[in-house]
Amino acid sequence: MSIRAFGGPHRYIQGPGALKELAALVPMYGRRPFVLADIAVLGSLRGQLEALLRPCVDGLELAEFSGECSAAQIDAMSAKAAASGSDMVIAIGGGKAIDTAKGVRIQRGGGIIVVPTVASNDAPTSRLAIVYTDDHVLKEVRLMPTNPDAVVVDTSIIAGAPRRFFVAGIGDALTKKFEAEQCYKSGGLNFYKARPAALAVSIADQCYQVIRRDAIAALAALDRKNPDDAFENVVEATILLSGLGFESGGLSIAHSLTRGFSALPSLNGALHGEQVAYGLLAQLCLEQRSNDFLTDMISFFREIGLPTNLAAMGFSGDVRDGIQTIARRSIAEAPYLKQFAGSVTEQSLVAALEQAERMGAEA
């Protein structure tokens, strides 16, 4: 029998004002934290962070992050952390800042606490650091030895982020039920290089159920800048449930297609969650889901603002040529295509993308 594995962060804390929990958490993991924060949020949080942390640590270094999560950025931030004598990392911001901080932790060791300021993807809970070239081409995936020591999600901060990021997080999370199921059925491996535990598949399914039940109400709360139960439920789904679902459950077609999307420069402006949501439509076509199921999913995408065709993601050019390029690059490079209960060829992928495009473009 195959080995099964499940993993996750040591602690997850979520709610309005959760940032204050750092004062108690940080001393558990170090005395000289290196805070790597998005430049866009550090300005508004600097005073609060210093007031929270300086009384409980021996030294504090705040570093501004902007740009790409690249090898050069990771090296530069690691050098700053070394110069400050830090013994742990606190990541604050979006996915790129978080992944860069993970890269620092990989190089230097010590603890890491992740504080997402947007709910645009499930990077906060995982060991993975997605490293790109400076012109946004995926280069490699680096792995921390363990998941983050703590993930602190202050939903009063999340509620102040742009709506598009929140919708993208929903798109990323929606895929996990279907990808984990395919990984499980096909005998695939999760990110611990083991078979998914049944618990991970159940978590991914729960993630989907929460989103379908509460997403519309959560978006209304976001528009009011007033977190409520529906908002809290969807944030938990997009960060915690989605993160556990992908890392311990495994990925399949939807995320594989990001390799193909990266071959089309006009799609570089699309957020990760927007790309994989469209990729999910193609996966569902490959699964030969009924037209009623696909129509219902597309209607939900439209209702919350997810793209249902390539043009909505910013694609310009001949659609058929674009689909051929996506399929060809994905078949050549994507590592998760084999985690599908059925044969996937360039021809079948083209057919699925064409069906998704056709249905998603219909009024």
C-alpha positions in Angstrom: 0.0 0.0 0.0 1.2 3.6 -0.7 2.2 6.0 1.9 -0.3 8.8 2.7 0.7 12.2 4.1 -1.1 15.3 5.3 0.5 18.6 6.5 -0.3 22.2 7.3 0.7 25.2 9.4 1.3 24.7 13.1 -1.2 27.4 14.0 -3.9 29.4 12.1 -5.5 32.5 13.6 -8.2 34.5 11.8 -10.5 37.4 12.6 -10.8 41.2 12.9 -7.8 42.6 14.8 -5.9 39.3 14.6 -2.7 41.2 13.9 -2.5 41.9 17.6 -1.8 38.2 18.2 1.7 38.8 16.9 2.8 40.1 20.2 2.2 36.7 21.8 3.2 34.6 18.9 6.5 36.1 17.8 8.5 35.3 21.0 7.6 31.6 20.6 9.8 31.5 17.4 12.5 34.1 17.8 13.8 37.3 19.4 15.0 39.2 16.3 12.3 39.1 13.6 13.0 40.1 10.0 9.7 41.6 8.7 9.4 41.4 5.0 6.4 43.4 3.9 4.8 44.7 0.7 5.7 48.3 0.3 2.0 49.0 -0.4 1.0 47.9 3.1 4.0 48.6 5.2 3.4 52.3 5.3 0.0 51.9 6.9 1.1 49.1 9.3 4.6 50.2 10.3 3.5 52.1 13.4 1.2 49.3 14.6 3.9 46.6 14.0 6.5 48.6 15.9 4.2 49.2 18.8 3.2 45.5 18.9 6.7 43.9 18.4 9.4 46.2 19.9 8.3 45.5 23.5 8.6 41.8 23.1 11.7 41.3 21.0 15.4 42.2 21.2 15.7 43.6 17.6 13.4 44.3 14.7 14.2 44.9 11.0 11.4 46.0 8.7 12.2 45.5 4.9 10.0 46.8 2.1 9.2 44.4 -0.8 8.1 45.3 -4.3 8.4 43.6 -7.6 8.8 39.9 -8.4 9.5 36.9 -6.3 12.8 36.1 -8.1 16.0 34.4 -7.1 17.7 37.8 -7.0 15.0 39.3 -4.7 15.3 36.3 -2.3 19.1 36.6 -2.2 18.9 40.4 -1.6 16.4 40.0 1.2 18.4 37.1 2.7 21.4 39.3 2.8 19.4 42.0 4.7 18.1 39.4 7.1 21.7 38.2 7.8 23.0 41.7 8.3 20.3 42.4 10.9 21.1 39.2 12.8 17.5 38.0 12.5 16.5 34.5 13.8 13.0 34.4 12.2 10.9 35.8 9.4 7.5 37.5 9.4 5.9 37.8 5.9 3.3 40.5 5.4 1.5 41.1 2.1 0.4 39.2 -1.0 1.7 36.0 -2.6 4.9 37.4 -4.0 6.0 39.0 -0.7 5.1 35.8 1.2 6.9 33.5 -1.3 10.0 35.8 -1.1 9.9 35.5 2.7 9.7 31.8 2.4 12.8 31.9 0.2 14.6 33.8 3.0 13.5 31.2 5.5 14.7 28.3 3.2 18.1 30.0 3.0 18.5 31.1 6.7 16.3 28.7 8.7 14.4 29.7 11.8 10.7 30.3 12.3 8.3 32.0 9.9 4.9 33.7 10.6 2.8 34.6 7.6 0.4 37.6 7.6 -1.5 37.8 4.3 -3.1 41.2 3.6 -5.1 39.9 0.6 -7.1 36.7 0.1 -6.1 36.3 -3.5 -4.5 32.8 -3.2 -3.6 30.1 -0.8 0.1 30.8 -0.5 0.0 31.6 3.2 -0.4 28.1 4.6 1.9 26.2 2.3 5.6 25.2 2.2 5.9 26.3 -1.5 7.7 29.3 -2.7 7.0 30.0 -6.4 10.0 31.7 -8.0 9.8 33.6 -11.2 12.2 35.3 -13.5 12.2 39.1 -13.5 9.9 39.1 -16.5 7.3 36.9 -14.8 8.1 33.5 -16.3 7.8 30.7 -13.7 11.3 29.4 -13.0 11.1 26.9 -10.1 9.3 25.9 -7.0 11.3 25.9 -3.7 10.1 24.1 -0.6 10.5 25.0 3.0 11.2 22.0 5.3 8.0 22.6 7.1 4.8 24.6 6.7 4.6 28.0 8.3 4.8 28.1 12.1 1.7 30.4 12.2 -0.6 32.1 9.8 -2.3 35.2 11.1 -5.3 36.5 9.0 -6.6 39.9 10.1 -9.9 40.1 8.3 -10.2 43.8 8.9 -7.1 44.2 6.7 -8.4 41.7 4.1 -11.7 43.6 3.9 -9.8 46.7 2.8 -8.1 45.0 -0.2 -9.4 45.4 -3.8 -12.4 43.3 -4.8 -10.5 41.8 -7.7 -8.0 40.1 -5.4 -10.8 38.6 -3.3 -12.5 37.2 -6.4 -9.3 35.7 -7.6 -8.8 34.0 -4.3 -12.3 32.5 -4.7 -11.3 31.3 -8.2 -8.1 29.7 -6.9 -10.0 27.9 -4.1 -12.8 26.7 -6.4 -10.5 24.4 -8.3 -9.2 22.4 -5.3 -12.3 20.1 -4.9 -12.0 19.0 -8.5 -8.2 18.8 -8.7 -7.9 16.9 -5.4 -10.5 14.4 -6.6 -8.6 13.8 -9.8 -5.3 13.4 -8.0 -6.9 10.9 -5.6 -8.7 8.9 -8.3 -5.6 8.8 -10.6 -3.2 7.6 -7.9 -1.3 10.9 -8.0 0.9 12.5 -5.4 0.4 15.6 -3.2 3.2 18.1 -2.3 4.5 15.8 0.4 5.3 13.3 -2.4 2.7 10.9 -1.0 -0.8 9.8 -1.7 -3.5 12.3 -0.5 -5.2 11.4 2.7 -9.0 11.1 2.3 -9.2 14.0 4.8 -7.5 16.3 2.2 -10.1 15.5 -0.4 -12.9 16.2 2.2 -11.4 19.5 3.0 -11.2 20.5 -0.7 -14.9 19.5 -1.0 -15.8 21.6 2.0 -13.9 24.5 0.5 -16.1 24.3 -2.6 -19.3 24.0 -0.6 -18.5 27.1 1.5 -17.7 29.2 -1.5 -20.9 28.2 -3.4 -23.0 28.9 -0.3 -21.4 32.2 1.0 -19.4 33.9 -1.8 -22.1 36.3 -2.9 -22.8 37.4 0.6 -19.1 37.7 1.3 -18.6 39.9 -1.6 -21.4 42.2 -0.4 -19.7 42.4 3.0 -16.4 43.2 1.2 -18.1 46.0 -0.7 -19.3 47.4 2.6 -15.8 47.0 4.1 -17.5 45.2 7.0 -16.6 41.5 7.6 -19.5 39.3 8.6 -19.9 35.6 9.1 -20.1 34.9 5.4 -17.0 36.9 4.8 -15.1 35.1 7.5 -16.2 31.7 6.1 -15.0 32.5 2.6 -11.7 33.9 3.8 -11.2 30.7 5.8 -12.0 28.7 2.6 -9.8 30.7 0.3 -6.7 30.7 2.6 -6.9 27.7 5.0 -9.2 25.1 3.3 -7.8 25.8 -0.2 -4.2 25.7 1.1 -4.7 22.4 2.9 -6.7 21.0 -0.1 -4.0 21.7 -2.7 -0.9 20.8 -0.7 -2.2 17.7 0.9 -4.7 16.8 -1.8 -2.7 17.5 -4.9 -3.3 19.3 -8.2 -4.4 18.4 -11.7 -5.4 20.0 -14.9 -6.6 23.5 -13.8 -3.2 24.4 -12.3 -1.3 22.6 -15.1 -2.6 25.1 -17.6 -0.8 28.0 -15.9 2.3 26.8 -17.7 0.5 27.2 -21.0 -1.0 30.6 -20.1 2.5 31.9 -19.4 3.4 31.3 -23.0 0.9 34.1 -24.0 2.3 37.5 -23.0 -1.1 39.1 -23.1 -2.2 36.9 -20.2 0.5 38.1 -17.9 -1.8 40.6 -16.4 -4.3 38.0 -15.2 -4.1 37.0 -11.6 -3.3 33.4 -10.6 -6.8 32.8 -9.4 -8.3 34.1 -12.6 -6.1 31.8 -14.7 -6.8 28.6 -12.7 -10.5 29.4 -12.6 -10.6 29.4 -16.4 -8.4 26.3 -16.3 -11.0 24.6 -14.1 -13.6 25.1 -16.9 -11.3 23.3 -19.3 -10.7 20.5 -16.7 -14.5 20.1 -16.2 -14.8 19.8 -20.0 -12.1 17.1 -20.0 -14.1 15.3 -17.2 -17.1 15.4 -19.6 -19.4 17.1 -17.2 -22.9 17.7 -18.3 -23.9 20.9 -20.1 -26.1 21.7 -17.1 -23.2 21.5 -14.7 -21.0 23.6 -16.9 -23.7 26.2 -17.5 -24.2 26.5 -13.7 -20.5 26.9 -13.1 -20.1 29.5 -15.8 -23.2 31.4 -14.4 -21.5 31.4 -11.0 -18.3 32.7 -12.5 -20.1 35.6 -14.1 -22.1 36.4 -11.0 -18.9 36.9 -8.9 -16.7 38.3 -11.7 -14.4 35.5 -12.7 -13.3 35.2 -16.4 -15.2 32.7 -18.5 -13.1 33.1 -21.7 -9.6 34.1 -22.8 -10.6 37.6 -23.8 -11.8 38.3 -20.3 -8.3 37.4 -19.0 -6.8 40.0 -21.4 -5.9 37.7 -24.4 -5.5 39.4 -27.7 -4.9 37.5 -30.9 -6.3 34.5 -32.7 -8.1 32.3 -30.1 -7.5 29.1 -31.9 -3.8 29.8 -32.2 -3.8 30.8 -28.5 -5.4 27.6 -27.5 -2.9 25.5 -29.5 -0.1 27.3 -27.7 -1.6 26.8 -24.3 -2.1 23.1 -24.9 1.3 22.5 -26.4 3.2 24.3 -23.6 1.1 22.6 -20.9 1.7 19.1 -22.3 5.4 19.8 -22.6 6.0 21.4 -19.2 3.1 20.9 -16.7 3.9 18.4 -13.9 0.3 17.7 -12.8 -1.3 16.7 -16.1 -0.8 13.0 -15.3 -2.8 13.4 -12.1 -6.1 12.9 -14.0 -8.2 9.8 -14.3 -7.9 9.5 -18.0 -5.6 10.1 -20.9 -4.7 13.7 -21.6 -3.2 14.5 -25.0 -2.5 17.8 -26.8 -5.6 17.1 -29.0 -7.9 16.3 -26.0 -6.7 19.4 -24.2 -7.3 21.6 -27.3 -10.8 20.2 -27.5 -11.5 20.9 -23.8 -10.2 24.4 -24.1 -12.3 25.0 -27.2 -15.4 23.8 -25.5 -14.7 25.9 -22.4 -14.0 28.9 -24.6 -17.2 28.4 -26.7 -19.5 27.9 -23.6 -17.8 30.7 -21.7 -18.2 33.2 -24.6 -21.9 32.6 -25.0 -24.2 35.3 -23.8 
